[in-house]
C-alpha cells in the first residue's frame, strides 16, 4: 500500500504487529479490540501525520476492531469518505440496514472502483447472509476495501 512517508512511518509499528493480511479476520466484530493494539493506536493517532485527520483515525480504529471509536469519528466526517468509513463500521457491527444507508450516502466514490470485484451493497448482503461462516473471499475483500480506502484517504487528507 502506497502511503505518504510520514504516515507510513507512523503506522509502521501497527502494520508490523498486525499485518494487513492478518487484520480484520472477522466480518462482524463480536469481541473487544486487543488492549495492546488499542494502546498502540492511541499513540499513533497523536502523531502529526494523523492527529488532524479523523478519516485516518477512524480507519485505524476500524483496523483493530474498535468499532465504537471508529464510529465516533466517522459520524462526524460529513463527506463521502466519512460515509464510506461509517458504512463499513456499521457492516462490521452487524447493522446491515444502517450500512446500506451510509453507502447510499457515499455515492460514486473514486475508491470503490479501485477495490476490484467490489460492489458495496452486494458485499453488505453477502456479509449479512454468510458472516457466521467468515468466508475467506469476503474477508479478503474486506481487507482490500480497507487498504484501498485507507490509501485513498491518505492521499486526500494527509499534508
N, C-alpha and C positions, 0 to 999 in steps of 0.2 A: 504494500500500500504506500503510495507516494504521499508524503506529508511535508509541510514546511519544516525546515531544520529545527527551529526552536520547539515546535510542537512534537516532532519526532523524538527529540531529546527528553521532553517532559513525560511522554507516555512510555518510553522505552522500558522502565522498570516494571510497569504493569504488563506489557506485552511479553516480557521475559518470564515473568511469574505465571501469567495466564495467557499463553499464545492464542492468537485469533482462531486457530484450528481446534482449540480445546474449549473456548469460551462459549457461553450461551448454549449449552448442551441440552437444555430443556426448552421445549416450545412454550410451555406455560409454567411460570415460576411458582413453586409450592414451598420453597424453603427460603429462609432469610439469607442475605448475602454473607459471605465469609467475613468475619471481623478483621482479619488481616488485610483482605482486599479493600474493605471499607476504609481502613486507616491509610492504605496506600493512595486511594483515590482522593481522600480528604487532603492529602499532601499535594497531589498532582494538580487539583483544581485551584490551588493557591499560586501555582506557577504563573508568571507573567504571560506565557503563551496561551493560557486558558482562562485566567481569572475573570476577564470581562466577556467571556464567550459562553452564554448559557446553553447554546445548542451543543457545543462540545462537552460541556459539563453534563448535560442531560444524557448524552450518548455514553459517557464513561460510566455513569451510574447504571444505565441500562446494561452495559457490557458485563458488569459484575452482578447483575440481577437485583440491584437495589431499586425496585420499581417506584417506591414512594418518593425518593429524592429525584429520580428521573422525571416523575410526573410533576412534581412541584415546579421544576424548571421548564419543562416543555409546555405546560399550560400557560406560561407567561410569555412565550415566544409567539407573537402574532404575525406569522408569515407562513408560507407553505412548508418551509423546512421544519419549523416548530410543530406544525400539524403532522408532518411525517413522523418525527420522533414521538409525538403524542400518540399517534395511531399504532406505532409499533409497541409502545408501552402497554396500551390497552389490550392489544392482541396477546402480549406475553402474560398479562394478568388474567386472561381468560374472559375478558369483557368484549366479546366479539362484535356485538352491535355497536358499541361505542367506538371500537376500532374502525368499523365501516364508516361511521360518522366523520371521524377525523381524516380518514383517507379521502372522503368526498371533498373535504376542505383543501386537501393537498393539490388537487387538480393535476395538471400535466407537469410534474416536477422533472427537471432535467436528469436527476439521479435515477429515476425509475427506469429509463431506457438504458442506463449504463449497467444495471444489475445483470441483465441477460436471463431470459427464461422466467421473467418475473411479472406478475400482474397482482398488485396488492390485494384486491378484493377476492380474487381466486385463492390467494395464499391464506387469507383470513378464513375462508370457508373450509379449506383443506385442514388448517390447524384446528378449527372447531371440531371437525369430524375425526381427525387422526391423532390429536395431541397426546392422548394417553399412551399411545404406542411410540411416541417420539421417533417417527420415521426419519432415516438419515437424509433422504432427499430434501425434506423440509428444514431440517437442522442446517444442512449445508446452504440452502437458500437463505435462511435467516442470517447466517454468518456473512454471506456475500452482500445481503441487503445492508447490514450494519456497516461493514467495511466500506462499501460504496458510498453510503450516505455520510459516514464519518469523514472520508477523504474529500468528498464534495463540500461538506460543511467547513472543513479546514481551509479550503481554498477560498471560500466565500466570506468567512468570518475572521480568519486569522490576519493579523497585521504583518 
